[in-house]
């Protein structure tokens, strides 16, 4: 990725790259510009030549088309036909002629936007595309994970790269919500605010061991009416010991997998057992999938 992808806003828009444009062409799908219009404009009212929604619309369309840098976005916008410019809210400067912002304008504007607001608008739009029942009888699952963006540094930051906490649909890989945090330690307090705007009723939320806390389980089940699948490791020693004491030798194998990657081959077996009063909120089942090391996974949710 070019170094100029240093804008956290461009990083927030980048999760559109996981979206299939064909899937989002339904005539009754809510228009992306409606959601982007809710993003606050940090620019002074005087001197605005291009509407913010047009800049964001052109940027989002360019990212969907494969642009991965601000220069590529500006080039895509300059080459876009007039009907596309009109549909994306570009300023009309003459009959049938719509102007697009220059690269410098796009760069300055994206650099001043709130990346969380942009990510929230796009995540809300993507969530609307998932109509009820589109997956048939399969239960929907959402993964929460944090990643550091290599080469992305906020212009007014302390030199540390941008770290994002995101919620992604397991099946479509669509990023439904995303927040910029200060690093892995800040992922825990950002967990609930990240998921708060999403409709998670009946959804299985998965997360790594960093989020395995009673507060997260209570929030998912009690507030969001969701289910959870959390990993237990040494950061929860008491819970890990409870998992280890379960009679796994008496539990039949439910599944076996063989994966190759990172220079090694992993053979995994999956076992699952129901639990009651396990000392973790709403835990209903524990599963074990050992490979190089054993991890236990409490699952819980509404009955």
ZADO-1210 file (C-alpha; in nm, 4 decimals, padded with zeros to 6 digits):
<atoms>
<atom x="00.0000" y="00.0000" z="00.0000" code="UNK" pos="1"/>
<atom x="00.1442" y="00.3406" z="-00.0861" code="UNK" pos="2"/>
<atom x="00.2670" y="00.5463" z="00.2043" code="UNK" pos="3"/>
<atom x="00.0162" y="00.8194" z="00.1230" code="UNK" pos="4"/>
<atom x="-00.2581" y="00.6002" z="00.2602" code="UNK" pos="5"/>
<atom x="-00.1850" y="00.7678" z="00.5912" code="UNK" pos="6"/>
<atom x="-00.5302" y="00.9139" z="00.6348" code="UNK" pos="7"/>
<atom x="-00.7342" y="00.7316" z="00.9013" code="UNK" pos="8"/>
<atom x="-01.0433" y="00.8300" z="00.7004" code="UNK" pos="9"/>
<atom x="-00.9104" y="00.6506" z="00.3942" code="UNK" pos="10"/>
<atom x="-00.8377" y="00.3542" z="00.6184" code="UNK" pos="11"/>
<atom x="-01.2007" y="00.3654" z="00.7338" code="UNK" pos="12"/>
<atom x="-01.3164" y="00.3655" z="00.3723" code="UNK" pos="13"/>
<atom x="-01.0815" y="00.0818" z="00.2859" code="UNK" pos="14"/>
<atom x="-01.3111" y="-00.1844" z="00.4295" code="UNK" pos="15"/>
<atom x="-01.5282" y="-00.1331" z="00.1212" code="UNK" pos="16"/>
<atom x="-01.2629" y="-00.3410" z="-00.0555" code="UNK" pos="17"/>
<atom x="-01.4180" y="-00.6488" z="00.1072" code="UNK" pos="18"/>
<atom x="-01.7538" y="-00.5686" z="-00.0535" code="UNK" pos="19"/>
<atom x="-01.8751" y="-00.7203" z="-00.3792" code="UNK" pos="20"/>
<atom x="-02.0086" y="-00.4249" z="-00.5840" code="UNK" pos="21"/>
<atom x="-02.2509" y="-00.6539" z="-00.7702" code="UNK" pos="22"/>
<atom x="-02.4137" y="-00.7506" z="-00.4403" code="UNK" pos="23"/>
<atom x="-02.4892" y="-00.3856" z="-00.3652" code="UNK" pos="24"/>
<atom x="-02.6665" y="-00.2935" z="-00.6883" code="UNK" pos="25"/>
<atom x="-03.0212" y="-00.3713" z="-00.5763" code="UNK" pos="26"/>
<atom x="-03.2633" y="-00.1002" z="-00.6849" code="UNK" pos="27"/>
<atom x="-03.4239" y="-00.0930" z="-00.3419" code="UNK" pos="28"/>
<atom x="-03.0940" y="-00.0766" z="-00.1503" code="UNK" pos="29"/>
<atom x="-03.0575" y="00.2374" z="00.0621" code="UNK" pos="30"/>
<atom x="-02.8357" y="00.4861" z="-00.1155" code="UNK" pos="31"/>
<atom x="-02.4872" y="00.5221" z="00.0249" code="UNK" pos="32"/>
<atom x="-02.5019" y="00.9006" z="-00.0108" code="UNK" pos="33"/>
<atom x="-02.7882" y="00.9138" z="00.2385" code="UNK" pos="34"/>
<atom x="-02.5589" y="00.7667" z="00.5032" code="UNK" pos="35"/>
<atom x="-02.2523" y="00.9679" z="00.4030" code="UNK" pos="36"/>
<atom x="-02.4558" y="01.2884" z="00.4323" code="UNK" pos="37"/>
<atom x="-02.4673" y="01.2314" z="00.8096" code="UNK" pos="38"/>
<atom x="-02.0877" y="01.2684" z="00.8394" code="UNK" pos="39"/>
<atom x="-02.0074" y="01.6111" z="00.9937" code="UNK" pos="40"/>
<atom x="-01.8256" y="01.8536" z="00.7635" code="UNK" pos="41"/>
<atom x="-01.5242" y="02.0048" z="00.9472" code="UNK" pos="42"/>
<atom x="-01.4655" y="02.2727" z="00.6824" code="UNK" pos="43"/>
<atom x="-01.5661" y="02.6356" z="00.7203" code="UNK" pos="44"/>
<atom x="-01.8880" y="02.7169" z="00.5374" code="UNK" pos="45"/>
<atom x="-01.7212" y="02.9920" z="00.3402" code="UNK" pos="46"/>
<atom x="-01.5076" y="02.8657" z="00.0567" code="UNK" pos="47"/>
<atom x="-01.6620" y="02.5211" z="00.0131" code="UNK" pos="48"/>
<atom x="-01.6549" y="02.4428" z="-00.3591" code="UNK" pos="49"/>
<atom x="-01.7480" y="02.0760" z="-00.3410" code="UNK" pos="50"/>
<atom x="-02.0127" y="01.9172" z="-00.1162" code="UNK" pos="51"/>
<atom x="-01.8660" y="01.6813" z="00.1416" code="UNK" pos="52"/>
<atom x="-02.1085" y="01.4079" z="00.0385" code="UNK" pos="53"/>
<atom x="-01.9729" y="01.4316" z="-00.3184" code="UNK" pos="54"/>
<atom x="-01.6123" y="01.4001" z="-00.2014" code="UNK" pos="55"/>
<atom x="-01.7007" y="01.0983" z="00.0118" code="UNK" pos="56"/>
<atom x="-01.9201" y="00.9470" z="-00.2583" code="UNK" pos="57"/>
<atom x="-01.6482" y="00.9755" z="-00.5215" code="UNK" pos="58"/>
<atom x="-01.3924" y="00.8368" z="-00.2764" code="UNK" pos="59"/>
<atom x="-01.6125" y="00.5403" z="-00.1826" code="UNK" pos="60"/>
<atom x="-01.6884" y="00.4632" z="-00.5477" code="UNK" pos="61"/>
<atom x="-01.3188" y="00.4807" z="-00.6352" code="UNK" pos="62"/>
<atom x="-01.2292" y="00.2448" z="-00.3484" code="UNK" pos="63"/>
<atom x="-01.4954" y="00.0002" z="-00.4660" code="UNK" pos="64"/>
<atom x="-01.3436" y="00.0245" z="-00.8149" code="UNK" pos="65"/>
<atom x="-01.0012" y="-00.0698" z="-00.6812" code="UNK" pos="66"/>
<atom x="-00.8356" y="00.2616" z="-00.5872" code="UNK" pos="67"/>
<atom x="-00.5969" y="00.2185" z="-00.2941" code="UNK" pos="68"/>
<atom x="-00.4454" y="00.5655" z="-00.2596" code="UNK" pos="69"/>
<atom x="-00.5591" y="00.9258" z="-00.2668" code="UNK" pos="70"/>
<atom x="-00.3806" y="00.9774" z="-00.5972" code="UNK" pos="71"/>
<atom x="-00.5686" y="00.6826" z="-00.7466" code="UNK" pos="72"/>
<atom x="-00.8973" y="00.8145" z="-00.6080" code="UNK" pos="73"/>
<atom x="-00.8380" y="01.1566" z="-00.7666" code="UNK" pos="74"/>
<atom x="-00.7489" y="00.9929" z="-01.0979" code="UNK" pos="75"/>
<atom x="-01.0635" y="00.7800" z="-01.0884" code="UNK" pos="76"/>
<atom x="-01.2773" y="01.0860" z="-01.0137" code="UNK" pos="77"/>
<atom x="-01.1183" y="01.2855" z="-01.2974" code="UNK" pos="78"/>
<atom x="-01.1874" y="01.0013" z="-01.5426" code="UNK" pos="79"/>
<atom x="-01.5439" y="00.9383" z="-01.4263" code="UNK" pos="80"/>
<atom x="-01.8215" y="01.0124" z="-01.6798" code="UNK" pos="81"/>
<atom x="-02.0638" y="01.2959" z="-01.6200" code="UNK" pos="82"/>
<atom x="-02.3646" y="01.0734" z="-01.5274" code="UNK" pos="83"/>
<atom x="-02.1564" y="00.9049" z="-01.2574" code="UNK" pos="84"/>
<atom x="-02.0460" y="01.2416" z="-01.1201" code="UNK" pos="85"/>
<atom x="-02.4062" y="01.3584" z="-01.1096" code="UNK" pos="86"/>
<atom x="-02.5221" y="01.0416" z="-00.9347" code="UNK" pos="87"/>
<atom x="-02.2522" y="01.0858" z="-00.6684" code="UNK" pos="88"/>
<atom x="-02.3560" y="01.4434" z="-00.5868" code="UNK" pos="89"/>
<atom x="-02.0818" y="01.6365" z="-00.7695" code="UNK" pos="90"/>
<atom x="-02.1221" y="02.0129" z="-00.8118" code="UNK" pos="91"/>
<atom x="-02.2797" y="02.1218" z="-01.1407" code="UNK" pos="92"/>
<atom x="-02.0727" y="02.3990" z="-01.2981" code="UNK" pos="93"/>
<atom x="-02.2549" y="02.4087" z="-01.6327" code="UNK" pos="94"/>
<atom x="-02.5532" y="02.2284" z="-01.7893" code="UNK" pos="95"/>
<atom x="-02.4574" y="01.8642" z="-01.8092" code="UNK" pos="96"/>
<atom x="-02.1102" y="01.9299" z="-01.6679" code="UNK" pos="97"/>
<atom x="-02.0187" y="01.8320" z="-01.3122" code="UNK" pos="98"/>
<atom x="-01.6919" y="01.9231" z="-01.1414" code="UNK" pos="99"/>
<atom x="-01.4872" y="01.6873" z="-00.9287" code="UNK" pos="100"/>
<atom x="-01.2407" y="01.7875" z="-00.6537" code="UNK" pos="101"/>
<atom x="-00.8682" y="01.7942" z="-00.7157" code="UNK" pos="102"/>
<atom x="-00.6319" y="01.5536" z="-00.5424" code="UNK" pos="103"/>
<atom x="-00.5229" y="01.8219" z="-00.2929" code="UNK" pos="104"/>
<atom x="-00.8849" y="01.8913" z="-00.1974" code="UNK" pos="105"/>
<atom x="-00.9576" y="01.5235" z="-00.1436" code="UNK" pos="106"/>
<atom x="-00.6436" y="01.4825" z="00.0626" code="UNK" pos="107"/>
<atom x="-00.7103" y="01.7837" z="00.2873" code="UNK" pos="108"/>
<atom x="-01.0753" y="01.6966" z="00.3385" code="UNK" pos="109"/>
<atom x="-01.0183" y="01.3306" z="00.4236" code="UNK" pos="110"/>
<atom x="-00.7411" y="01.4315" z="00.6616" code="UNK" pos="111"/>
<atom x="-00.9792" y="01.6484" z="00.8643" code="UNK" pos="112"/>
<atom x="-01.2750" y="01.4110" z="00.8887" code="UNK" pos="113"/>
<atom x="-01.3660" y="01.1996" z="01.1905" code="UNK" pos="114"/>
<atom x="-01.2748" y="00.8453" z="01.0770" code="UNK" pos="115"/>
<atom x="-01.5158" y="00.6883" z="01.3265" code="UNK" pos="116"/>
<atom x="-01.8055" y="00.8872" z="01.1765" code="UNK" pos="117"/>
<atom x="-01.7112" y="00.7762" z="00.8240" code="UNK" pos="118"/>
<atom x="-01.6710" y="00.4132" z="00.9290" code="UNK" pos="119"/>
<atom x="-02.0024" y="00.4261" z="01.1139" code="UNK" pos="120"/>
<atom x="-02.1868" y="00.5626" z="00.8110" code="UNK" pos="121"/>
<atom x="-02.0456" y="00.2991" z="00.5779" code="UNK" pos="122"/>
<atom x="-02.1001" y="00.0228" z="00.8318" code="UNK" pos="123"/>
<atom x="-02.4651" y="00.1224" z="00.8727" code="UNK" pos="124"/>
<atom x="-02.5107" y="00.1186" z="00.4959" code="UNK" pos="125"/>
<atom x="-02.3475" y="-00.2220" z="00.4606" code="UNK" pos="126"/>
<atom x="-02.5618" y="-00.3606" z="00.7411" code="UNK" pos="127"/>
<atom x="-02.8752" y="-00.2512" z="00.5543" code="UNK" pos="128"/>
<atom x="-02.7737" y="-00.4634" z="00.2575" code="UNK" pos="129"/>
<atom x="-02.8119" y="-00.7813" z="00.4595" code="UNK" pos="130"/>
<atom x="-03.1802" y="-00.8491" z="00.4238" code="UNK" pos="131"/>
<atom x="-03.3486" y="-01.0854" z="00.6726" code="UNK" pos="132"/>
<atom x="-03.3294" y="-01.4428" z="00.5598" code="UNK" pos="133"/>
<atom x="-03.0667" y="-01.3888" z="00.2904" code="UNK" pos="134"/>
<atom x="-02.8538" y="-01.6651" z="00.4429" code="UNK" pos="135"/>
<atom x="-03.1441" y="-01.9071" z="00.4644" code="UNK" pos="136"/>
<atom x="-03.1355" y="-02.1195" z="00.7787" code="UNK" pos="137"/>
<atom x="-02.7754" y="-02.0345" z="00.8691" code="UNK" pos="138"/>
<atom x="-02.7220" y="-01.8279" z="01.1806" code="UNK" pos="139"/>
<atom x="-02.5465" y="-01.4994" z="01.1122" code="UNK" pos="140"/>
<atom x="-02.2063" y="-01.4478" z="01.2762" code="UNK" pos="141"/>
<atom x="-02.0039" y="-01.1304" z="01.3312" code="UNK" pos="142"/>
<atom x="-01.6336" y="-01.1265" z="01.4216" code="UNK" pos="143"/>
<atom x="-01.4739" y="-00.8527" z="01.6327" code="UNK" pos="144"/>
<atom x="-01.0995" y="-00.8069" z="01.5971" code="UNK" pos="145"/>
<atom x="-00.8347" y="-00.5377" z="01.6060" code="UNK" pos="146"/>
<atom x="-00.5585" y="-00.4776" z="01.3532" code="UNK" pos="147"/>
<atom x="-00.2695" y="-00.2353" z="01.3167" code="UNK" pos="148"/>
<atom x="-00.2447" y="-00.0765" z="00.9728" code="UNK" pos="149"/>
<atom x="00.1137" y="-00.0903" z="00.8555" code="UNK" pos="150"/>
<atom x="00.2308" y="00.2368" z="00.7049" code="UNK" pos="151"/>
<atom x="-00.0738" y="00.4341" z="00.8210" code="UNK" pos="152"/>
<atom x="00.0076" y="00.7134" z="01.0657" code="UNK" pos="153"/>
<atom x="-00.2269" y="00.9954" z="01.1755" code="UNK" pos="154"/>
<atom x="-00.0842" y="01.3341" z="01.0725" code="UNK" pos="155"/>
<atom x="-00.1258" y="01.4724" z="01.4255" code="UNK" pos="156"/>
<atom x="-00.0430" y="01.1509" z="01.6116" code="UNK" pos="157"/>
<atom x="00.2558" y="01.0389" z="01.8179" code="UNK" pos="158"/>
<atom x="00.4123" y="00.8338" z="01.5413" code="UNK" pos="159"/>
<atom x="00.2317" y="00.5113" z="01.6239" code="UNK" pos="160"/>
<atom x="00.0498" y="00.3417" z="01.3335" code="UNK" pos="161"/>
<atom x="-00.3284" y="00.3478" z="01.3116" code="UNK" pos="162"/>
<atom x="-00.4961" y="00.0668" z="01.5092" code="UNK" pos="163"/>
<atom x="-00.8557" y="-00.0226" z="01.4231" code="UNK" pos="164"/>
<atom x="-01.1153" y="-00.2332" z="01.6019" code="UNK" pos="165"/>
<atom x="-01.3695" y="-00.3680" z="01.3549" code="UNK" pos="166"/>
<atom x="-01.6804" y="-00.5865" z="01.3414" code="UNK" pos="167"/>
<atom x="-01.6957" y="-00.7988" z="01.0244" code="UNK" pos="168"/>
<atom x="-01.9610" y="-01.0326" z="00.8927" code="UNK" pos="169"/>
<atom x="-01.8226" y="-01.3881" z="00.8779" code="UNK" pos="170"/>
<atom x="-01.9934" y="-01.4809" z="00.5507" code="UNK" pos="171"/>
<atom x="-01.9669" y="-01.1650" z="00.3388" code="UNK" pos="172"/>
<atom x="-01.6539" y="-01.0116" z="00.5017" code="UNK" pos="173"/>
<atom x="-01.8357" y="-00.6791" z="00.5123" code="UNK" pos="174"/>
<atom x="-01.7066" y="-00.4474" z="00.7853" code="UNK" pos="175"/>
<atom x="-02.0200" y="-00.3396" z="00.9712" code="UNK" pos="176"/>
<atom x="-01.8531" y="-00.1073" z="01.2223" code="UNK" pos="177"/>
<atom x="-01.5041" y="00.0229" z="01.2838" code="UNK" pos="178"/>
<atom x="-01.3357" y="00.2459" z="01.5400" code="UNK" pos="179"/>
<atom x="-00.9848" y="00.3804" z="01.5712" code="UNK" pos="180"/>
<atom x="-00.8247" y="00.2975" z="01.9067" code="UNK" pos="181"/>
<atom x="-00.4879" y="00.3688" z="02.0608" code="UNK" pos="182"/>
<atom x="-00.3700" y="00.0075" z="02.0486" code="UNK" pos="183"/>
<atom x="-00.4611" y="-00.3397" z="02.1698" code="UNK" pos="184"/>
<atom x="-00.5198" y="-00.2331" z="02.5355" code="UNK" pos="185"/>
<atom x="-00.7912" y="00.0095" z="02.4181" code="UNK" pos="186"/>
<atom x="-00.9816" y="-00.2610" z="02.2303" code="UNK" pos="187"/>
<atom x="-01.1542" y="-00.3800" z="02.5489" code="UNK" pos="188"/>
<atom x="-01.3268" y="-00.0502" z="02.6436" code="UNK" pos="189"/>
<atom x="-01.4112" y="00.0103" z="02.2750" code="UNK" pos="190"/>
<atom x="-01.5922" y="-00.3248" z="02.2389" code="UNK" pos="191"/>
<atom x="-01.9381" y="-00.2131" z="02.3528" code="UNK" pos="192"/>
<atom x="-01.9336" y="00.1294" z="02.1776" code="UNK" pos="193"/>
<atom x="-01.8313" y="-00.0440" z="01.8547" code="UNK" pos="194"/>
<atom x="-02.1263" y="-00.2846" z="01.8608" code="UNK" pos="195"/>
<atom x="-02.3840" y="-00.0528" z="02.0193" code="UNK" pos="196"/>
<atom x="-02.5315" y="00.0801" z="01.6890" code="UNK" pos="197"/>
<atom x="-02.5659" y="-00.2667" z="01.5305" code="UNK" pos="198"/>
<atom x="-02.8731" y="-00.4905" z="01.5372" code="UNK" pos="199"/>
<atom x="-02.7289" y="-00.8133" z="01.6768" code="UNK" pos="200"/>
<atom x="-03.0435" y="-00.9920" z="01.7908" code="UNK" pos="201"/>
<atom x="-02.9870" y="-01.3633" z="01.7336" code="UNK" pos="202"/>
<atom x="-02.6372" y="-01.3050" z="01.5915" code="UNK" pos="203"/>
<atom x="-02.3319" y="-01.5004" z="01.7108" code="UNK" pos="204"/>
<atom x="-02.0500" y="-01.2591" z="01.7978" code="UNK" pos="205"/>
<atom x="-01.6990" y="-01.4044" z="01.8007" code="UNK" pos="206"/>
<atom x="-01.3902" y="-01.2435" z="01.9516" code="UNK" pos="207"/>
<atom x="-01.0413" y="-01.3357" z="02.0647" code="UNK" pos="208"/>
<atom x="-00.9244" y="-01.3864" z="02.4214" code="UNK" pos="209"/>
<atom x="-00.8693" y="-01.0152" z="02.4744" code="UNK" pos="210"/>
<atom x="-01.2473" y="-00.9623" z="02.4891" code="UNK" pos="211"/>
<atom x="-01.3236" y="-01.2582" z="02.7166" code="UNK" pos="212"/>
<atom x="-01.4639" y="-01.0665" z="03.0113" code="UNK" pos="213"/>
<atom x="-01.7935" y="-01.0985" z="03.2001" code="UNK" pos="214"/>
<atom x="-01.8851" y="-00.7424" z="03.1012" code="UNK" pos="215"/>
<atom x="-01.8623" y="-00.8294" z="02.7324" code="UNK" pos="216"/>
<atom x="-02.0816" y="-01.1370" z="02.7770" code="UNK" pos="217"/>
<atom x="-02.3424" y="-00.9427" z="02.9744" code="UNK" pos="218"/>
<atom x="-02.3475" y="-00.6696" z="02.7103" code="UNK" pos="219"/>
<atom x="-02.3908" y="-00.9133" z="02.4218" code="UNK" pos="220"/>
<atom x="-02.6625" y="-01.1255" z="02.5776" code="UNK" pos="221"/>
<atom x="-02.8392" y="-00.8803" z="02.8060" code="UNK" pos="222"/>
<atom x="-02.8236" y="-00.5652" z="02.5934" code="UNK" pos="223"/>
<atom x="-02.7835" y="-00.6804" z="02.2327" code="UNK" pos="224"/>
<atom x="-02.9828" y="-01.0061" z="02.2609" code="UNK" pos="225"/>
<atom x="-02.6959" y="-01.1847" z="02.0864" code="UNK" pos="226"/>
<atom x="-02.4964" y="-01.5045" z="02.1346" code="UNK" pos="227"/>
<atom x="-02.1220" y="-01.5164" z="02.1848" code="UNK" pos="228"/>
<atom x="-01.8217" y="-01.7356" z="02.1108" code="UNK" pos="229"/>
<atom x="-01.5184" y="-01.6230" z="02.3107" code="UNK" pos="230"/>
<atom x="-01.1713" y="-01.7707" z="02.3386" code="UNK" pos="231"/>
<atom x="-01.0315" y="-01.8531" z="02.6840" code="UNK" pos="232"/>
<atom x="-00.6575" y="-01.8293" z="02.7405" code="UNK" pos="233"/>
<atom x="-00.4209" y="-01.7460" z="03.0225" code="UNK" pos="234"/>
<atom x="-00.5623" y="-01.3948" z="03.0677" code="UNK" pos="235"/>
<atom x="-00.8577" y="-01.5677" z="03.2402" code="UNK" pos="236"/>
<atom x="-00.6765" y="-01.8341" z="03.4489" code="UNK" pos="237"/>
<atom x="-00.9727" y="-01.9334" z="03.6658" code="UNK" pos="238"/>
<atom x="-01.2035" y="-01.9808" z="03.3683" code="UNK" pos="239"/>
<atom x="-00.9311" y="-02.1640" z="03.1767" code="UNK" pos="240"/>
<atom x="-00.8825" y="-02.4028" z="03.4703" code="UNK" pos="241"/>
<atom x="-01.2576" y="-02.4746" z="03.4778" code="UNK" pos="242"/>
<atom x="-01.2488" y="-02.5564" z="03.1073" code="UNK" pos="243"/>
<atom x="-00.9467" y="-02.7822" z="03.1516" code="UNK" pos="244"/>
<atom x="-01.1188" y="-02.9790" z="03.4312" code="UNK" pos="245"/>
<atom x="-01.4107" y="-03.0795" z="03.2106" code="UNK" pos="246"/>
<atom x="-01.4154" y="-03.4529" z="03.1193" code="UNK" pos="247"/>
<atom x="-01.2918" y="-03.4037" z="02.7636" code="UNK" pos="248"/>
<atom x="-01.1762" y="-03.7676" z="02.7391" code="UNK" pos="249"/>
<atom x="-01.5419" y="-03.8707" z="02.7565" code="UNK" pos="250"/>
<atom x="-01.6601" y="-03.6216" z="02.4904" code="UNK" pos="251"/>
<atom x="-01.6795" y="-03.7489" z="02.1302" code="UNK" pos="252"/>
<atom x="-01.5052" y="-03.5581" z="01.8510" code="UNK" pos="253"/>
<atom x="-01.7504" y="-03.3383" z="01.6641" code="UNK" pos="254"/>
<atom x="-01.5240" y="-03.2267" z="01.3797" code="UNK" pos="255"/>
<atom x="-01.1705" y="-03.2588" z="01.2423" code="UNK" pos="256"/>
<atom x="-00.9794" y="-03.0119" z="01.0255" code="UNK" pos="257"/>
<atom x="-00.6408" y="-03.0028" z="00.8555" code="UNK" pos="258"/>
<atom x="-00.4979" y="-02.6615" z="00.7671" code="UNK" pos="259"/>
<atom x="-00.1728" y="-02.5615" z="00.6029" code="UNK" pos="260"/>
<atom x="-00.0221" y="-02.2152" z="00.6489" code="UNK" pos="261"/>
<atom x="00.2594" y="-02.0134" z="00.8041" code="UNK" pos="262"/>
<atom x="00.5029" y="-02.2938" z="00.7239" code="UNK" pos="263"/>
<atom x="00.3210" y="-02.5632" z="00.9179" code="UNK" pos="264"/>
<atom x="00.0342" y="-02.8096" z="00.9009" code="UNK" pos="265"/>
<atom x="-00.2229" y="-02.8060" z="01.1808" code="UNK" pos="266"/>
<atom x="-00.4573" y="-03.0910" z="01.2649" code="UNK" pos="267"/>
<atom x="-00.7455" y="-02.9861" z="01.4883" code="UNK" pos="268"/>
<atom x="-01.0249" y="-03.1774" z="01.6553" code="UNK" pos="269"/>
<atom x="-01.3341" y="-03.0072" z="01.7917" code="UNK" pos="270"/>
<atom x="-01.5210" y="-03.1183" z="02.1012" code="UNK" pos="271"/>
<atom x="-01.8160" y="-02.9455" z="02.2665" code="UNK" pos="272"/>
<atom x="-02.0015" y="-03.0031" z="02.5910" code="UNK" pos="273"/>
<atom x="-02.2946" y="-02.8287" z="02.7604" code="UNK" pos="274"/>
<atom x="-02.2279" y="-02.6590" z="03.0941" code="UNK" pos="275"/>
<atom x="-02.4383" y="-02.5140" z="03.3752" code="UNK" pos="276"/>
<atom x="-02.3405" y="-02.2534" z="03.6337" code="UNK" pos="277"/>
<atom x="-01.9960" y="-02.2291" z="03.4829" code="UNK" pos="278"/>
<atom x="-01.8963" y="-01.9076" z="03.6564" code="UNK" pos="279"/>
<atom x="-01.9184" y="-01.6978" z="03.3387" code="UNK" pos="280"/>
<atom x="-02.2300" y="-01.4981" z="03.2419" code="UNK" pos="281"/>
<atom x="-02.4756" y="-01.6875" z="03.0209" code="UNK" pos="282"/>
<atom x="-02.2246" y="-01.9624" z="02.9340" code="UNK" pos="283"/>
<atom x="-02.4149" y="-02.2629" z="02.7973" code="UNK" pos="284"/>
<atom x="-02.1461" y="-02.4662" z="02.6231" code="UNK" pos="285"/>
<atom x="-01.7706" y="-02.5110" z="02.6251" code="UNK" pos="286"/>
<atom x="-01.5735" y="-02.6302" z="02.3243" code="UNK" pos="287"/>
<atom x="-01.2143" y="-02.7429" z="02.2860" code="UNK" pos="288"/>
<atom x="-01.0085" y="-02.7328" z="01.9668" code="UNK" pos="289"/>
<atom x="-00.6435" y="-02.8124" z="02.0452" code="UNK" pos="290"/>
<atom x="-00.3677" y="-02.7826" z="01.7880" code="UNK" pos="291"/>
<atom x="-00.0250" y="-02.6620" z="01.8972" code="UNK" pos="292"/>
<atom x="-00.1888" y="-02.5473" z="02.2217" code="UNK" pos="293"/>
<atom x="-00.5254" y="-02.6024" z="02.3838" code="UNK" pos="294"/>
<atom x="-00.7838" y="-02.3284" z="02.4017" code="UNK" pos="295"/>
<atom x="-01.1334" y="-02.3518" z="02.5383" code="UNK" pos="296"/>
<atom x="-01.4272" y="-02.1518" z="02.4096" code="UNK" pos="297"/>
<atom x="-01.7335" y="-02.0672" z="02.6149" code="UNK" pos="298"/>
<atom x="-02.0445" y="-02.0077" z="02.4111" code="UNK" pos="299"/>
<atom x="-02.3552" y="-01.8464" z="02.5418" code="UNK" pos="300"/>
<atom x="-02.6647" y="-01.6488" z="02.4606" code="UNK" pos="301"/>
<atom x="-03.0360" y="-01.6431" z="02.4932" code="UNK" pos="302"/>
<atom x="-03.2169" y="-01.9757" z="02.5361" code="UNK" pos="303"/>
</atoms>
